[in-house]
């Protein structure tokens, strides 16, 4: 009698951290990570990362552009603990130390297809 392994499903995340509006700050970067429940495991891609430092462009006085790619695949046997993307934005203070300038989190969308998440 053969033992059966529980079936798994895969969740693939493809996207990018496009940018942010910070009227009062410049020279910012993002740190991101995925958080998920104990039934989830990453199978490929990065679970966390850091973007490049960006400055405001001449076209917009408030918009910072990163266009930083994200690509990660998870597997699970259970939808409980569905992955979330957590983003923190850092920049220098008057002394040159990196401090948090903003943060947010969002669940990875449940529906397949394209999605634009703002936070």
Secondary structure as the mmCIF struct_conf table of DSSP 4:
data_model
#
loop_
_struct_conf.conf_type_id
_struct_conf.id
_struct_conf.beg_label_comp_id
_struct_conf.beg_label_asym_id
_struct_conf.beg_label_seq_id
_struct_conf.end_label_comp_id
_struct_conf.end_label_asym_id
_struct_conf.end_label_seq_id
HELX_LH_PP_P HELX_LH_PP_P1 UNK A 2 UNK A 7
STRN STRN1 UNK A 9 UNK A 21
TURN_TY1_P TURN_TY1_P1 UNK A 23 UNK A 24
BEND BEND1 UNK A 27 UNK A 27
STRN STRN2 UNK A 28 UNK A 35
TURN_TY1_P TURN_TY1_P2 UNK A 38 UNK A 39
STRN STRN3 UNK A 40 UNK A 45
BEND BEND2 UNK A 47 UNK A 47
STRN STRN4 UNK A 48 UNK A 50
STRN STRN5 UNK A 54 UNK A 54
BEND BEND3 UNK A 58 UNK A 59
BEND BEND4 UNK A 61 UNK A 62
STRN STRN6 UNK A 63 UNK A 76
BEND BEND5 UNK A 77 UNK A 77
BEND BEND6 UNK A 79 UNK A 79
TURN_TY1_P TURN_TY1_P3 UNK A 80 UNK A 81
STRN STRN7 UNK A 84 UNK A 92
TURN_TY1_P TURN_TY1_P4 UNK A 94 UNK A 95
BEND BEND7 UNK A 96 UNK A 96
STRN STRN8 UNK A 98 UNK A 107
HELX_LH_PP_P HELX_LH_PP_P2 UNK A 108 UNK A 109
BEND BEND8 UNK A 110 UNK A 113
#
